[in-house]
Amino acid sequence: VSQLLKIGIAGLGSVGIATISCLQRQQEMLTARAGKRLELVAVSARDRERARGVDLSAYRWYDDPVALAQAEDLDVIIELIGGAEGKARATVTAALQRGTAVVTANKALLASHGLALAALTEQRQTPLLFEAAVAAGVPVIKTLREALTASRILSLRGIINGTCNDILSRMAVADCDFSAALHAAQAAGFAEADATQDIDGHDAAQKLSLLAMIAFGRKIDPAQIDRHGIRNLSRHDVIQAKRDGKIIRLVAAAQLKSDGVPQLRVAPEWLLPQDPLAQLQGPMNGLVIETELAGSLTLSGLGAGGDATATAVIADLVDLARNRHNLPFGMPVANLH
Ligand SMILES: NC(=O)c1ccc[n+]([C@@H]2O[C@H](COP(=O)([O-])OP(=O)(O)OC[C@H]3O[C@@H](n4cnc5c(N)ncnc54)[C@H](OP(=O)(O)O)[C@@H]3O)[C@@H](O)[C@H]2O)c1
């Protein structure tokens, strides 16, 4: 058995660079925990000349991430490009087809093509891990898929979009309107220049679909989720909520109905202050899981940012090194309803 896990990283943005920096700084501790040296061998992004704040000179460079995915000497590629189609999809597919394990943080890709990719992982017997795709540093996928596998899940309620949570927190604290809060969130690095995917609830719906597939063992199309964003919330709504002793948050929820089909919804909710989700400020994420056998569990933590997301990416690498991995949705695709 090799004492190295040879890694390629495609995408050197916030998460890619935080992952490299963490691998470089914590080599010794990670080797002890993984039982193998996590050895970064090759990287890929669009612009080779861009200064990225970490030393990349020791790694082989690829202009094309698909060529990286086809390299013969890699055990795993980490896809951190983003997007449901294009290079991200081609890179993940090429790696799995070759039999190279994949770690990704790409919820858009998994929400659109997760079933096909899961089928490919079964066919090629090649792992696909994606803890970082939902709630960044908060281990929601591992908890649902591994820790709670003995119990039926009755419901999920979560704050799983850090951008919306940051905007709503700012509207309440700074007493400003939606567009001022959006601009402030963009300036602070908590919202992208084009925040449509976040503020209209698409991102939360994609993540909810992944959680619900694992929790309920069902195939879920995020486009079918009842979805309402936050762009129409006004300063007046927030002030009125405060007067009523409530806190507005974008909540993603899934509830098992008596016919076994989960009802899914992403929408702003007016929460009581004692609700665990109401206490999450800024880019924090959280999930309340109601189970049949183990009561109610609440997880919360930093749901965005390079370091928090890199934490989940590297946890997946250590699982691979230890040969601990599961099917993407916790059961074969053929068993999903
Ligand atoms: N940021 C977060 O807090 C966070 C949290 C959880 C999950 N995620 C997910 O993590 C992934 C990466 O996010 P990020 O924030 O790190 O993104 P980012 O900062 O925008 O970085 C994207 C990287 O991908 C590269 N890239 C884009 N198109 C490419 C192409 N066609 N060929 C080769 N490389 C290409 C870019 O190259 P250049 O640098 O050369 O332009 C860049 O290095 C996404 O799936 C995102 O949803 C992010």
The ligand as a MOL file (V3000), in Angstrom:
LIG
                    3D

  0  0  0     0  0            999 V3000
M  V30 BEGIN CTAB
M  V30 COUNTS 48 52 0 0 0
M  V30 BEGIN ATOM
M  V30 1 N -16.1190 30.3110 -1.4690 0
M  V30 2 C -16.8630 29.6560 -0.5890 0
M  V30 3 O -17.1000 30.1160 0.5270 0
M  V30 4 C -17.4410 28.3110 -0.9330 0
M  V30 5 C -18.0940 27.5730 0.0760 0
M  V30 6 C -18.5960 26.2960 -0.2250 0
M  V30 7 C -18.4740 25.8090 -1.5080 0
M  V30 8 N -17.8610 26.5700 -2.4800 0 CHG=1
M  V30 9 C -17.7410 26.0000 -3.8260 0
M  V30 10 O -16.3640 25.7810 -4.0940 0
M  V30 11 C -16.1410 25.9150 -5.4920 0
M  V30 12 C -15.0330 26.9500 -5.7070 0
M  V30 13 O -15.4400 28.1880 -5.1480 0
M  V30 14 P -14.4520 29.4470 -5.0120 0
M  V30 15 O -15.1750 30.4370 -4.1860 0
M  V30 16 O -13.1080 28.9950 -4.6150 0 CHG=-1
M  V30 17 O -14.4300 29.9460 -6.5410 0
M  V30 18 P -13.4830 31.0540 -7.2160 0
M  V30 19 O -12.7820 31.8420 -6.1750 0
M  V30 20 O -14.3340 31.7430 -8.2270 0
M  V30 21 O -12.3700 30.1610 -7.9920 0
M  V30 22 C -12.6560 29.4140 -9.1320 0
M  V30 23 C -11.3510 28.8910 -9.7240 0
M  V30 24 O -11.6620 28.0680 -10.8470 0
M  V30 25 C -10.8280 28.4380 -11.9350 0
M  V30 26 N -11.5710 28.2450 -13.1830 0
M  V30 27 C -12.7350 28.8030 -13.5440 0
M  V30 28 N -13.0820 28.4050 -14.7800 0
M  V30 29 C -12.1060 27.5770 -15.2000 0
M  V30 30 C -11.8650 26.8660 -16.3990 0
M  V30 31 N -12.7350 26.9080 -17.4140 0
M  V30 32 N -10.7300 26.1150 -16.4990 0
M  V30 33 C -9.8510 26.0720 -15.4680 0
M  V30 34 N -10.0220 26.7200 -14.2950 0
M  V30 35 C -11.1410 27.4700 -14.1770 0
M  V30 36 C -10.4810 29.8930 -11.7390 0
M  V30 37 O -9.2540 30.1600 -12.4190 0
M  V30 38 P -8.5380 31.6230 -12.4270 0
M  V30 39 O -8.2200 31.8990 -10.9790 0
M  V30 40 O -7.3020 31.4250 -13.2440 0
M  V30 41 O -9.5240 32.5640 -13.0010 0
M  V30 42 C -10.3840 29.9720 -10.2050 0
M  V30 43 O -9.0830 29.6800 -9.8030 0
M  V30 44 C -17.4850 26.2650 -6.1090 0
M  V30 45 O -18.1320 25.0890 -6.5460 0
M  V30 46 C -18.2470 26.8650 -4.9380 0
M  V30 47 O -19.6460 26.7520 -5.0740 0
M  V30 48 C -17.3320 27.7940 -2.2090 0
M  V30 END ATOM
M  V30 BEGIN BOND
M  V30 1 1 1 2
M  V30 2 2 2 3
M  V30 3 1 2 4
M  V30 4 1 4 5
M  V30 5 2 4 48
M  V30 6 2 5 6
M  V30 7 1 6 7
M  V30 8 2 7 8
M  V30 9 1 8 9
M  V30 10 1 8 48
M  V30 11 1 9 10
M  V30 12 1 9 46
M  V30 13 1 10 11
M  V30 14 1 11 12
M  V30 15 1 11 44
M  V30 16 1 12 13
M  V30 17 1 13 14
M  V30 18 2 14 15
M  V30 19 1 14 16
M  V30 20 1 14 17
M  V30 21 1 17 18
M  V30 22 2 18 19
M  V30 23 1 18 20
M  V30 24 1 18 21
M  V30 25 1 21 22
M  V30 26 1 22 23
M  V30 27 1 23 24
M  V30 28 1 23 42
M  V30 29 1 24 25
M  V30 30 1 25 26
M  V30 31 1 25 36
M  V30 32 1 26 27
M  V30 33 1 26 35
M  V30 34 2 27 28
M  V30 35 1 28 29
M  V30 36 1 29 30
M  V30 37 2 29 35
M  V30 38 1 30 31
M  V30 39 2 30 32
M  V30 40 1 32 33
M  V30 41 2 33 34
M  V30 42 1 34 35
M  V30 43 1 36 37
M  V30 44 1 36 42
M  V30 45 1 37 38
M  V30 46 2 38 39
M  V30 47 1 38 40
M  V30 48 1 38 41
M  V30 49 1 42 43
M  V30 50 1 44 45
M  V30 51 1 44 46
M  V30 52 1 46 47
M  V30 END BOND
M  V30 END CTAB
M  END
